[in-house]
């Protein structure tokens, strides 16, 4: 069975998201990070649900609210979550 692996970079992004939101609302920060994790679970059943980042790359993007979950499908069918970026950020700066 495939599994989802959150890279150190993705974990750092989630921590940063949590800390940023928690400065105003700790409960909301917990809810959002938990919801991002839950949204990624769909990849176990439907790994290709996200759109391709670029035609020549294997990176895909899954949306959750204002966030983009960047991931890679491994040949083993495991999923590597590469990062979680806010939609306002220039994704090209982080995925090139």
Phi and psi restraints in degrees (range 20) as a CNS / XPLOR table:
assign (resid 1 and name C) (resid 2 and name N)
       (resid 2 and name CA) (resid 2 and name C) 1.0 -67.5 20.0 2
assign (resid 2 and name N) (resid 2 and name CA)
       (resid 2 and name C) (resid 3 and name N) 1.0 157.1 20.0 2
assign (resid 2 and name C) (resid 3 and name N)
       (resid 3 and name CA) (resid 3 and name C) 1.0 -136.5 20.0 2
assign (resid 3 and name N) (resid 3 and name CA)
       (resid 3 and name C) (resid 4 and name N) 1.0 160.4 20.0 2
assign (resid 3 and name C) (resid 4 and name N)
       (resid 4 and name CA) (resid 4 and name C) 1.0 -100.9 20.0 2
assign (resid 4 and name N) (resid 4 and name CA)
       (resid 4 and name C) (resid 5 and name N) 1.0 126.0 20.0 2
assign (resid 4 and name C) (resid 5 and name N)
       (resid 5 and name CA) (resid 5 and name C) 1.0 -112.8 20.0 2
assign (resid 5 and name N) (resid 5 and name CA)
       (resid 5 and name C) (resid 6 and name N) 1.0 120.9 20.0 2
assign (resid 5 and name C) (resid 6 and name N)
       (resid 6 and name CA) (resid 6 and name C) 1.0 -91.2 20.0 2
assign (resid 6 and name N) (resid 6 and name CA)
       (resid 6 and name C) (resid 7 and name N) 1.0 114.9 20.0 2
assign (resid 6 and name C) (resid 7 and name N)
       (resid 7 and name CA) (resid 7 and name C) 1.0 -65.4 20.0 2
assign (resid 7 and name N) (resid 7 and name CA)
       (resid 7 and name C) (resid 8 and name N) 1.0 163.1 20.0 2
assign (resid 7 and name C) (resid 8 and name N)
       (resid 8 and name CA) (resid 8 and name C) 1.0 -58.4 20.0 2
assign (resid 8 and name N) (resid 8 and name CA)
       (resid 8 and name C) (resid 9 and name N) 1.0 -38.1 20.0 2
assign (resid 8 and name C) (resid 9 and name N)
       (resid 9 and name CA) (resid 9 and name C) 1.0 -62.8 20.0 2
assign (resid 9 and name N) (resid 9 and name CA)
       (resid 9 and name C) (resid 10 and name N) 1.0 -44.8 20.0 2
assign (resid 9 and name C) (resid 10 and name N)
       (resid 10 and name CA) (resid 10 and name C) 1.0 -63.6 20.0 2
assign (resid 10 and name N) (resid 10 and name CA)
       (resid 10 and name C) (resid 11 and name N) 1.0 -41.4 20.0 2
assign (resid 10 and name C) (resid 11 and name N)
       (resid 11 and name CA) (resid 11 and name C) 1.0 -63.8 20.0 2
assign (resid 11 and name N) (resid 11 and name CA)
       (resid 11 and name C) (resid 12 and name N) 1.0 -38.3 20.0 2
assign (resid 11 and name C) (resid 12 and name N)
       (resid 12 and name CA) (resid 12 and name C) 1.0 -64.6 20.0 2
assign (resid 12 and name N) (resid 12 and name CA)
       (resid 12 and name C) (resid 13 and name N) 1.0 -42.6 20.0 2
assign (resid 12 and name C) (resid 13 and name N)
       (resid 13 and name CA) (resid 13 and name C) 1.0 -61.5 20.0 2
assign (resid 13 and name N) (resid 13 and name CA)
       (resid 13 and name C) (resid 14 and name N) 1.0 -43.9 20.0 2
assign (resid 13 and name C) (resid 14 and name N)
       (resid 14 and name CA) (resid 14 and name C) 1.0 -63.0 20.0 2
assign (resid 14 and name N) (resid 14 and name CA)
       (resid 14 and name C) (resid 15 and name N) 1.0 -40.1 20.0 2
assign (resid 14 and name C) (resid 15 and name N)
       (resid 15 and name CA) (resid 15 and name C) 1.0 -62.2 20.0 2
assign (resid 15 and name N) (resid 15 and name CA)
       (resid 15 and name C) (resid 16 and name N) 1.0 -44.0 20.0 2
assign (resid 15 and name C) (resid 16 and name N)
       (resid 16 and name CA) (resid 16 and name C) 1.0 -63.1 20.0 2
assign (resid 16 and name N) (resid 16 and name CA)
       (resid 16 and name C) (resid 17 and name N) 1.0 -41.9 20.0 2
assign (resid 16 and name C) (resid 17 and name N)
       (resid 17 and name CA) (resid 17 and name C) 1.0 -60.8 20.0 2
assign (resid 17 and name N) (resid 17 and name CA)
       (resid 17 and name C) (resid 18 and name N) 1.0 -46.8 20.0 2
assign (resid 17 and name C) (resid 18 and name N)
       (resid 18 and name CA) (resid 18 and name C) 1.0 -60.1 20.0 2
assign (resid 18 and name N) (resid 18 and name CA)
       (resid 18 and name C) (resid 19 and name N) 1.0 -48.4 20.0 2
assign (resid 18 and name C) (resid 19 and name N)
       (resid 19 and name CA) (resid 19 and name C) 1.0 -62.5 20.0 2
assign (resid 19 and name N) (resid 19 and name CA)
       (resid 19 and name C) (resid 20 and name N) 1.0 -40.3 20.0 2
assign (resid 19 and name C) (resid 20 and name N)
       (resid 20 and name CA) (resid 20 and name C) 1.0 -63.5 20.0 2
assign (resid 20 and name N) (resid 20 and name CA)
       (resid 20 and name C) (resid 21 and name N) 1.0 -48.4 20.0 2
assign (resid 20 and name C) (resid 21 and name N)
       (resid 21 and name CA) (resid 21 and name C) 1.0 -69.8 20.0 2
assign (resid 21 and name N) (resid 21 and name CA)
       (resid 21 and name C) (resid 22 and name N) 1.0 -36.8 20.0 2
assign (resid 21 and name C) (resid 22 and name N)
       (resid 22 and name CA) (resid 22 and name C) 1.0 -64.8 20.0 2
assign (resid 22 and name N) (resid 22 and name CA)
       (resid 22 and name C) (resid 23 and name N) 1.0 -20.2 20.0 2
assign (resid 22 and name C) (resid 23 and name N)
       (resid 23 and name CA) (resid 23 and name C) 1.0 -61.8 20.0 2
assign (resid 23 and name N) (resid 23 and name CA)
       (resid 23 and name C) (resid 24 and name N) 1.0 -26.1 20.0 2
assign (resid 23 and name C) (resid 24 and name N)
       (resid 24 and name CA) (resid 24 and name C) 1.0 -109.0 20.0 2
assign (resid 24 and name N) (resid 24 and name CA)
       (resid 24 and name C) (resid 25 and name N) 1.0 -30.5 20.0 2
assign (resid 24 and name C) (resid 25 and name N)
       (resid 25 and name CA) (resid 25 and name C) 1.0 -158.6 20.0 2
assign (resid 25 and name N) (resid 25 and name CA)
       (resid 25 and name C) (resid 26 and name N) 1.0 97.5 20.0 2
assign (resid 25 and name C) (resid 26 and name N)
       (resid 26 and name CA) (resid 26 and name C) 1.0 -62.3 20.0 2
assign (resid 26 and name N) (resid 26 and name CA)
       (resid 26 and name C) (resid 27 and name N) 1.0 -38.6 20.0 2
assign (resid 26 and name C) (resid 27 and name N)
       (resid 27 and name CA) (resid 27 and name C) 1.0 -64.3 20.0 2
assign (resid 27 and name N) (resid 27 and name CA)
       (resid 27 and name C) (resid 28 and name N) 1.0 -43.3 20.0 2
assign (resid 27 and name C) (resid 28 and name N)
       (resid 28 and name CA) (resid 28 and name C) 1.0 -63.9 20.0 2
assign (resid 28 and name N) (resid 28 and name CA)
       (resid 28 and name C) (resid 29 and name N) 1.0 -39.0 20.0 2
assign (resid 28 and name C) (resid 29 and name N)
       (resid 29 and name CA) (resid 29 and name C) 1.0 -60.4 20.0 2
assign (resid 29 and name N) (resid 29 and name CA)
       (resid 29 and name C) (resid 30 and name N) 1.0 -45.7 20.0 2
assign (resid 29 and name C) (resid 30 and name N)
       (resid 30 and name CA) (resid 30 and name C) 1.0 -63.3 20.0 2
assign (resid 30 and name N) (resid 30 and name CA)
       (resid 30 and name C) (resid 31 and name N) 1.0 -44.3 20.0 2
assign (resid 30 and name C) (resid 31 and name N)
       (resid 31 and name CA) (resid 31 and name C) 1.0 -61.4 20.0 2
assign (resid 31 and name N) (resid 31 and name CA)
       (resid 31 and name C) (resid 32 and name N) 1.0 -43.1 20.0 2
assign (resid 31 and name C) (resid 32 and name N)
       (resid 32 and name CA) (resid 32 and name C) 1.0 -68.1 20.0 2
assign (resid 32 and name N) (resid 32 and name CA)
       (resid 32 and name C) (resid 33 and name N) 1.0 -46.0 20.0 2
assign (resid 32 and name C) (resid 33 and name N)
       (resid 33 and name CA) (resid 33 and name C) 1.0 -64.8 20.0 2
assign (resid 33 and name N) (resid 33 and name CA)
       (resid 33 and name C) (resid 34 and name N) 1.0 -40.4 20.0 2
assign (resid 33 and name C) (resid 34 and name N)
       (resid 34 and name CA) (resid 34 and name C) 1.0 -62.6 20.0 2
assign (resid 34 and name N) (resid 34 and name CA)
       (resid 34 and name C) (resid 35 and name N) 1.0 -42.1 20.0 2
assign (resid 34 and name C) (resid 35 and name N)
       (resid 35 and name CA) (resid 35 and name C) 1.0 -66.2 20.0 2
assign (resid 35 and name N) (resid 35 and name CA)
       (resid 35 and name C) (resid 36 and name N) 1.0 -35.5 20.0 2
assign (resid 35 and name C) (resid 36 and name N)
       (resid 36 and name CA) (resid 36 and name C) 1.0 -63.7 20.0 2
assign (resid 36 and name N) (resid 36 and name CA)
       (resid 36 and name C) (resid 37 and name N) 1.0 -44.1 20.0 2
assign (resid 36 and name C) (resid 37 and name N)
       (resid 37 and name CA) (resid 37 and name C) 1.0 -60.3 20.0 2
assign (resid 37 and name N) (resid 37 and name CA)
       (resid 37 and name C) (resid 38 and name N) 1.0 -44.8 20.0 2
assign (resid 37 and name C) (resid 38 and name N)
       (resid 38 and name CA) (resid 38 and name C) 1.0 -64.5 20.0 2
assign (resid 38 and name N) (resid 38 and name CA)
       (resid 38 and name C) (resid 39 and name N) 1.0 -40.6 20.0 2
assign (resid 38 and name C) (resid 39 and name N)
       (resid 39 and name CA) (resid 39 and name C) 1.0 -60.1 20.0 2
assign (resid 39 and name N) (resid 39 and name CA)
       (resid 39 and name C) (resid 40 and name N) 1.0 -39.7 20.0 2
assign (resid 39 and name C) (resid 40 and name N)
       (resid 40 and name CA) (resid 40 and name C) 1.0 -65.2 20.0 2
assign (resid 40 and name N) (resid 40 and name CA)
       (resid 40 and name C) (resid 41 and name N) 1.0 -21.9 20.0 2
assign (resid 40 and name C) (resid 41 and name N)
       (resid 41 and name CA) (resid 41 and name C) 1.0 -62.8 20.0 2
assign (resid 41 and name N) (resid 41 and name CA)
       (resid 41 and name C) (resid 42 and name N) 1.0 -24.2 20.0 2
assign (resid 41 and name C) (resid 42 and name N)
       (resid 42 and name CA) (resid 42 and name C) 1.0 -60.5 20.0 2
assign (resid 42 and name N) (resid 42 and name CA)
       (resid 42 and name C) (resid 43 and name N) 1.0 -24.5 20.0 2
assign (resid 42 and name C) (resid 43 and name N)
       (resid 43 and name CA) (resid 43 and name C) 1.0 -66.7 20.0 2
assign (resid 43 and name N) (resid 43 and name CA)
       (resid 43 and name C) (resid 44 and name N) 1.0 -22.0 20.0 2
assign (resid 43 and name C) (resid 44 and name N)
       (resid 44 and name CA) (resid 44 and name C) 1.0 -67.1 20.0 2
assign (resid 44 and name N) (resid 44 and name CA)
       (resid 44 and name C) (resid 45 and name N) 1.0 -33.4 20.0 2
assign (resid 44 and name C) (resid 45 and name N)
       (resid 45 and name CA) (resid 45 and name C) 1.0 -94.3 20.0 2
assign (resid 45 and name N) (resid 45 and name CA)
       (resid 45 and name C) (resid 46 and name N) 1.0 -40.6 20.0 2
assign (resid 45 and name C) (resid 46 and name N)
       (resid 46 and name CA) (resid 46 and name C) 1.0 -127.3 20.0 2
assign (resid 46 and name N) (resid 46 and name CA)
       (resid 46 and name C) (resid 47 and name N) 1.0 74.4 20.0 2
assign (resid 46 and name C) (resid 47 and name N)
       (resid 47 and name CA) (resid 47 and name C) 1.0 -63.2 20.0 2
assign (resid 47 and name N) (resid 47 and name CA)
       (resid 47 and name C) (resid 48 and name N) 1.0 -22.8 20.0 2
assign (resid 47 and name C) (resid 48 and name N)
       (resid 48 and name CA) (resid 48 and name C) 1.0 -99.3 20.0 2
assign (resid 48 and name N) (resid 48 and name CA)
       (resid 48 and name C) (resid 49 and name N) 1.0 16.8 20.0 2
assign (resid 48 and name C) (resid 49 and name N)
       (resid 49 and name CA) (resid 49 and name C) 1.0 -66.1 20.0 2
assign (resid 49 and name N) (resid 49 and name CA)
       (resid 49 and name C) (resid 50 and name N) 1.0 -32.1 20.0 2
assign (resid 49 and name C) (resid 50 and name N)
       (resid 50 and name CA) (resid 50 and name C) 1.0 -74.6 20.0 2
assign (resid 50 and name N) (resid 50 and name CA)
       (resid 50 and name C) (resid 51 and name N) 1.0 154.9 20.0 2
assign (resid 50 and name C) (resid 51 and name N)
       (resid 51 and name CA) (resid 51 and name C) 1.0 -82.7 20.0 2
assign (resid 51 and name N) (resid 51 and name CA)
       (resid 51 and name C) (resid 52 and name N) 1.0 151.4 20.0 2
assign (resid 51 and name C) (resid 52 and name N)
       (resid 52 and name CA) (resid 52 and name C) 1.0 -66.3 20.0 2
assign (resid 52 and name N) (resid 52 and name CA)
       (resid 52 and name C) (resid 53 and name N) 1.0 136.1 20.0 2
assign (resid 52 and name C) (resid 53 and name N)
       (resid 53 and name CA) (resid 53 and name C) 1.0 -65.5 20.0 2
assign (resid 53 and name N) (resid 53 and name CA)
       (resid 53 and name C) (resid 54 and name N) 1.0 -48.6 20.0 2
assign (resid 53 and name C) (resid 54 and name N)
       (resid 54 and name CA) (resid 54 and name C) 1.0 -142.4 20.0 2
assign (resid 54 and name N) (resid 54 and name CA)
       (resid 54 and name C) (resid 55 and name N) 1.0 151.9 20.0 2
assign (resid 54 and name C) (resid 55 and name N)
       (resid 55 and name CA) (resid 55 and name C) 1.0 -59.8 20.0 2
assign (resid 55 and name N) (resid 55 and name CA)
       (resid 55 and name C) (resid 56 and name N) 1.0 -30.4 20.0 2
assign (resid 55 and name C) (resid 56 and name N)
       (resid 56 and name CA) (resid 56 and name C) 1.0 -94.7 20.0 2
assign (resid 56 and name N) (resid 56 and name CA)
       (resid 56 and name C) (resid 57 and name N) 1.0 7.2 20.0 2
assign (resid 56 and name C) (resid 57 and name N)
       (resid 57 and name CA) (resid 57 and name C) 1.0 -121.1 20.0 2
assign (resid 57 and name N) (resid 57 and name CA)
       (resid 57 and name C) (resid 58 and name N) 1.0 159.3 20.0 2
assign (resid 57 and name C) (resid 58 and name N)
       (resid 58 and name CA) (resid 58 and name C) 1.0 -94.5 20.0 2
assign (resid 58 and name N) (resid 58 and name CA)
       (resid 58 and name C) (resid 59 and name N) 1.0 1.8 20.0 2
assign (resid 58 and name C) (resid 59 and name N)
       (resid 59 and name CA) (resid 59 and name C) 1.0 -77.3 20.0 2
assign (resid 59 and name N) (resid 59 and name CA)
       (resid 59 and name C) (resid 60 and name N) 1.0 137.6 20.0 2
assign (resid 59 and name C) (resid 60 and name N)
       (resid 60 and name CA) (resid 60 and name C) 1.0 -122.4 20.0 2
assign (resid 60 and name N) (resid 60 and name CA)
       (resid 60 and name C) (resid 61 and name N) 1.0 159.6 20.0 2
assign (resid 60 and name C) (resid 61 and name N)
       (resid 61 and name CA) (resid 61 and name C) 1.0 -124.2 20.0 2
assign (resid 61 and name N) (resid 61 and name CA)
       (resid 61 and name C) (resid 62 and name N) 1.0 125.6 20.0 2
assign (resid 61 and name C) (resid 62 and name N)
       (resid 62 and name CA) (resid 62 and name C) 1.0 -110.1 20.0 2
assign (resid 62 and name N) (resid 62 and name CA)
       (resid 62 and name C) (resid 63 and name N) 1.0 131.2 20.0 2
assign (resid 62 and name C) (resid 63 and name N)
       (resid 63 and name CA) (resid 63 and name C) 1.0 -93.2 20.0 2
assign (resid 63 and name N) (resid 63 and name CA)
       (resid 63 and name C) (resid 64 and name N) 1.0 143.2 20.0 2
assign (resid 63 and name C) (resid 64 and name N)
       (resid 64 and name CA) (resid 64 and name C) 1.0 -144.0 20.0 2
assign (resid 64 and name N) (resid 64 and name CA)
       (resid 64 and name C) (resid 65 and name N) 1.0 107.5 20.0 2
assign (resid 64 and name C) (resid 65 and name N)
       (resid 65 and name CA) (resid 65 and name C) 1.0 55.5 20.0 2
assign (resid 65 and name N) (resid 65 and name CA)
       (resid 65 and name C) (resid 66 and name N) 1.0 -124.8 20.0 2
assign (resid 65 and name C) (resid 66 and name N)
       (resid 66 and name CA) (resid 66 and name C) 1.0 -87.0 20.0 2
assign (resid 66 and name N) (resid 66 and name CA)
       (resid 66 and name C) (resid 67 and name N) 1.0 5.1 20.0 2
assign (resid 66 and name C) (resid 67 and name N)
       (resid 67 and name CA) (resid 67 and name C) 1.0 -110.5 20.0 2
assign (resid 67 and name N) (resid 67 and name CA)
       (resid 67 and name C) (resid 68 and name N) 1.0 150.8 20.0 2
assign (resid 67 and name C) (resid 68 and name N)
       (resid 68 and name CA) (resid 68 and name C) 1.0 -118.2 20.0 2
assign (resid 68 and name N) (resid 68 and name CA)
       (resid 68 and name C) (resid 69 and name N) 1.0 123.5 20.0 2
assign (resid 68 and name C) (resid 69 and name N)
       (resid 69 and name CA) (resid 69 and name C) 1.0 -98.4 20.0 2
assign (resid 69 and name N) (resid 69 and name CA)
       (resid 69 and name C) (resid 70 and name N) 1.0 110.8 20.0 2
assign (resid 69 and name C) (resid 70 and name N)
       (resid 70 and name CA) (resid 70 and name C) 1.0 -91.0 20.0 2
assign (resid 70 and name N) (resid 70 and name CA)
       (resid 70 and name C) (resid 71 and name N) 1.0 130.6 20.0 2
assign (resid 70 and name C) (resid 71 and name N)
       (resid 71 and name CA) (resid 71 and name C) 1.0 -145.8 20.0 2
assign (resid 71 and name N) (resid 71 and name CA)
       (resid 71 and name C) (resid 72 and name N) 1.0 165.3 20.0 2
assign (resid 71 and name C) (resid 72 and name N)
       (resid 72 and name CA) (resid 72 and name C) 1.0 -130.2 20.0 2
assign (resid 72 and name N) (resid 72 and name CA)
       (resid 72 and name C) (resid 73 and name N) 1.0 132.7 20.0 2
assign (resid 72 and name C) (resid 73 and name N)
       (resid 73 and name CA) (resid 73 and name C) 1.0 -92.2 20.0 2
assign (resid 73 and name N) (resid 73 and name CA)
       (resid 73 and name C) (resid 74 and name N) 1.0 118.5 20.0 2
assign (resid 73 and name C) (resid 74 and name N)
       (resid 74 and name CA) (resid 74 and name C) 1.0 -79.5 20.0 2
assign (resid 74 and name N) (resid 74 and name CA)
       (resid 74 and name C) (resid 75 and name N) 1.0 157.2 20.0 2
assign (resid 74 and name C) (resid 75 and name N)
       (resid 75 and name CA) (resid 75 and name C) 1.0 -55.7 20.0 2
assign (resid 75 and name N) (resid 75 and name CA)
       (resid 75 and name C) (resid 76 and name N) 1.0 -28.3 20.0 2
assign (resid 75 and name C) (resid 76 and name N)
       (resid 76 and name CA) (resid 76 and name C) 1.0 -74.6 20.0 2
assign (resid 76 and name N) (resid 76 and name CA)
       (resid 76 and name C) (resid 77 and name N) 1.0 -5.8 20.0 2
assign (resid 76 and name C) (resid 77 and name N)
       (resid 77 and name CA) (resid 77 and name C) 1.0 79.5 20.0 2
assign (resid 77 and name N) (resid 77 and name CA)
       (resid 77 and name C) (resid 78 and name N) 1.0 1.8 20.0 2
assign (resid 77 and name C) (resid 78 and name N)
       (resid 78 and name CA) (resid 78 and name C) 1.0 -67.7 20.0 2
assign (resid 78 and name N) (resid 78 and name CA)
       (resid 78 and name C) (resid 79 and name N) 1.0 155.2 20.0 2
assign (resid 78 and name C) (resid 79 and name N)
       (resid 79 and name CA) (resid 79 and name C) 1.0 -112.6 20.0 2
assign (resid 79 and name N) (resid 79 and name CA)
       (resid 79 and name C) (resid 80 and name N) 1.0 125.5 20.0 2
assign (resid 79 and name C) (resid 80 and name N)
       (resid 80 and name CA) (resid 80 and name C) 1.0 -102.1 20.0 2
assign (resid 80 and name N) (resid 80 and name CA)
       (resid 80 and name C) (resid 81 and name N) 1.0 114.7 20.0 2
assign (resid 80 and name C) (resid 81 and name N)
       (resid 81 and name CA) (resid 81 and name C) 1.0 -82.2 20.0 2
assign (resid 81 and name N) (resid 81 and name CA)
       (resid 81 and name C) (resid 82 and name N) 1.0 118.7 20.0 2
assign (resid 81 and name C) (resid 82 and name N)
       (resid 82 and name CA) (resid 82 and name C) 1.0 -88.0 20.0 2
assign (resid 82 and name N) (resid 82 and name CA)
       (resid 82 and name C) (resid 83 and name N) 1.0 -30.4 20.0 2
assign (resid 82 and name C) (resid 83 and name N)
       (resid 83 and name CA) (resid 83 and name C) 1.0 -179.9 20.0 2
assign (resid 83 and name N) (resid 83 and name CA)
       (resid 83 and name C) (resid 84 and name N) 1.0 164.7 20.0 2
assign (resid 83 and name C) (resid 84 and name N)
       (resid 84 and name CA) (resid 84 and name C) 1.0 -128.4 20.0 2
assign (resid 84 and name N) (resid 84 and name CA)
       (resid 84 and name C) (resid 85 and name N) 1.0 115.5 20.0 2
assign (resid 84 and name C) (resid 85 and name N)
       (resid 85 and name CA) (resid 85 and name C) 1.0 -119.6 20.0 2
assign (resid 85 and name N) (resid 85 and name CA)
       (resid 85 and name C) (resid 86 and name N) 1.0 141.8 20.0 2
assign (resid 85 and name C) (resid 86 and name N)
       (resid 86 and name CA) (resid 86 and name C) 1.0 -68.3 20.0 2
assign (resid 86 and name N) (resid 86 and name CA)
       (resid 86 and name C) (resid 87 and name N) 1.0 144.4 20.0 2
assign (resid 86 and name C) (resid 87 and name N)
       (resid 87 and name CA) (resid 87 and name C) 1.0 -61.1 20.0 2
assign (resid 87 and name N) (resid 87 and name CA)
       (resid 87 and name C) (resid 88 and name N) 1.0 -21.3 20.0 2
assign (resid 87 and name C) (resid 88 and name N)
       (resid 88 and name CA) (resid 88 and name C) 1.0 -78.5 20.0 2
assign (resid 88 and name N) (resid 88 and name CA)
       (resid 88 and name C) (resid 89 and name N) 1.0 -14.9 20.0 2
assign (resid 88 and name C) (resid 89 and name N)
       (resid 89 and name CA) (resid 89 and name C) 1.0 -79.7 20.0 2
assign (resid 89 and name N) (resid 89 and name CA)
       (resid 89 and name C) (resid 90 and name N) 1.0 149.7 20.0 2
assign (resid 89 and name C) (resid 90 and name N)
       (resid 90 and name CA) (resid 90 and name C) 1.0 -77.2 20.0 2
assign (resid 90 and name N) (resid 90 and name CA)
       (resid 90 and name C) (resid 91 and name N) 1.0 102.3 20.0 2
assign (resid 90 and name C) (resid 91 and name N)
       (resid 91 and name CA) (resid 91 and name C) 1.0 -59.5 20.0 2
assign (resid 91 and name N) (resid 91 and name CA)
       (resid 91 and name C) (resid 92 and name N) 1.0 -30.1 20.0 2
assign (resid 91 and name C) (resid 92 and name N)
       (resid 92 and name CA) (resid 92 and name C) 1.0 -60.1 20.0 2
assign (resid 92 and name N) (resid 92 and name CA)
       (resid 92 and name C) (resid 93 and name N) 1.0 -29.7 20.0 2
assign (resid 92 and name C) (resid 93 and name N)
       (resid 93 and name CA) (resid 93 and name C) 1.0 -67.7 20.0 2
assign (resid 93 and name N) (resid 93 and name CA)
       (resid 93 and name C) (resid 94 and name N) 1.0 -23.2 20.0 2
assign (resid 93 and name C) (resid 94 and name N)
       (resid 94 and name CA) (resid 94 and name C) 1.0 -108.8 20.0 2
assign (resid 94 and name N) (resid 94 and name CA)
       (resid 94 and name C) (resid 95 and name N) 1.0 -21.1 20.0 2
assign (resid 94 and name C) (resid 95 and name N)
       (resid 95 and name CA) (resid 95 and name C) 1.0 -114.3 20.0 2
assign (resid 95 and name N) (resid 95 and name CA)
       (resid 95 and name C) (resid 96 and name N) 1.0 15.8 20.0 2
